[in-house]
Amino acid sequence: MSFFSTRGESCVTASQAILHGLAPDGGLYVPAMFPSVPMNRISSFCEMDYAARAVSILKRYLEDFNIPEIEEAVRAAYNTERFDTPEIAPVKQIDDATWVLELFHGPTLAFKDMALQLLPHLTRLAAVKNGEKREISILVATSGDTGKAALEGFRDVPGTSCTVFYPQEGVSDVQKLQMVTTGGNNTHVIAVKGNFDDAQTGVKELFSSPEFVKQMEERGKILSSANSINFGRLVPQIVYYFSAYADLVNKHAITPGDPVNFCVPTGNFGDILAGYYARNMGLPVNKLICASNRNNVLTDFFNSGTYSTHRTFFKTLSPSMDILVSSNLERLLYEAADRDGALIKRWMEQLKESGSYSIGEQRRDWMADVFWGDCADNKDTLKEIGKRFLEDHYLMDPHTAVGGHVLRQYRLKTNDATPTVLLSTASPYKFAADVLRGIAGADAAEGKDAFACSEELEKLTGVPMPAQVKALKDLPVRHTAECERDAMGEAVLKAFEL
Ligand SMILES: *Cc1c(COP(=O)(O)O)cnc(C)c1O
């Protein structure tokens, strides 16, 4: 399988796509085609564990990896030492037509672990395949969860280092603590004075700065990305759509071939895009419901066909979705534009220069066939957390609750009764204060720190607090660096000198 850039002609292998992260022309790597998985194969997933399902999906894309390599990587990533349940990504029914796919059972309590536990293994293999002997220096911009997941994934992995930029005023207390207490001797964490888009744009600029690349090369390092633009992040995410489908069959909720909807709390469009890839591979997906918070740039895009960043950026209760430039959307645009790289390049230039682009009515309608977008504000989010706990005895984090609210809206507006899987992207304990407010009222978290809120939440709900949250309290802070938006390059170089 070859991989093309969304903005042009470059053609690389899977391992090269993973190693480079971003294509030289600034585009994202996309597979030359979508390998199809026939229904009888999907049915056979019912008998397999998560790791075996993963091997079956991954091998179709990672053609320059051999099967034993993929098997070893997958077994090293998806096991009960790293995940707190043997199911890895369990599916739970919460009402008549709704199942929650829990993607937060990994070491950092967010869905990013699903990909970032595997990516370091793929990166290391990719380096060997391409004769790369220099250190693979991972640079990451995080809206909160990617950072910690990347740090945990790459921590002490030989031949790699991992540097994370997070927006100083844009992550939750627990998210920040998780990052700044990270151990390992190849990890760096730097606060950027700005928001997530500043951090993400800054990292993208470093990747495309010949001067910075050269400075790193002089130090024996090559840059790579663990952000969701990397195909190595995307491909592990395709797995859990198939896995959830097989689990629904096992639970007799559907029979093989029945359509299913997926409702996905969305920020950078990586999670939901994997669902779209699964659909293109033959998974019977009816609608992909794209749930946004108040930063509803995607809702407007799916409705109007115009993507516009001329809007106020809001900090919300779902910080990992506080994003105005959803990078992975470019991969969907590429399909919508019939794989016309020149057109994508034009749209992306327009976005950079004027803050918007329009795809036209026809392409918008083409997208609307599969995608449905809506949004939830903070009030909707808290209400949804409360309602789900009260009515369905299910405790949701704010990101998942954005999805829960949007799913209700979708059903009200469309009357579609297709069984729907709601992707749950974080443990409620990662955002304990707001979850507590959702179930116990606006004042419930007053004067309490994240730990006190977690303890209160455990007492009120009986949902056990994850060991990782308990442990955070006693870990020393190891990373205190910060930098201005336009000094991220220097900050990286400085971090390596320490
Ligand atoms: C990253 C993240 C999201 C958004 O996922 P995208 O792939 O960026 O759309 C949603 N919820 C949580 C908890 C996350 O960490």
PDBQT file of the ligand as one rigid body, heavy atoms in Angstrom, charges set to zero:
ROOT
HETATM    1  C1  LIG A 501      -8.622  14.318  21.668  1.00  0.00    +0.000 C 
HETATM    2  C2  LIG A 501      -9.921  14.213  22.348  1.00  0.00    +0.000 A 
HETATM    3  C3  LIG A 501     -11.125  14.417  21.662  1.00  0.00    +0.000 A 
HETATM    4  C4  LIG A 501     -11.169  14.840  20.214  1.00  0.00    +0.000 C 
HETATM    5  O1  LIG A 501     -10.679  13.870  19.343  1.00  0.00    +0.000 OA
HETATM    6  P1  LIG A 501     -10.227  14.297  17.875  1.00  0.00    +0.000 P 
HETATM    7  O2  LIG A 501      -9.624  13.087  17.282  1.00  0.00    +0.000 OA
HETATM    8  O3  LIG A 501      -9.223  15.392  18.068  1.00  0.00    +0.000 OA
HETATM    9  O4  LIG A 501     -11.435  14.769  17.161  1.00  0.00    +0.000 OA
HETATM   10  C5  LIG A 501     -12.300  14.251  22.355  1.00  0.00    +0.000 A 
HETATM   11  N1  LIG A 501     -12.308  13.924  23.667  1.00  0.00    +0.000 NA
HETATM   12  C6  LIG A 501     -11.180  13.722  24.352  1.00  0.00    +0.000 A 
HETATM   13  C7  LIG A 501     -11.257  13.387  25.796  1.00  0.00    +0.000 C 
HETATM   14  C8  LIG A 501      -9.943  13.845  23.725  1.00  0.00    +0.000 A 
HETATM   15  O5  LIG A 501      -8.813  13.643  24.425  1.00  0.00    +0.000 OA
ENDROOT
TORSDOF 0
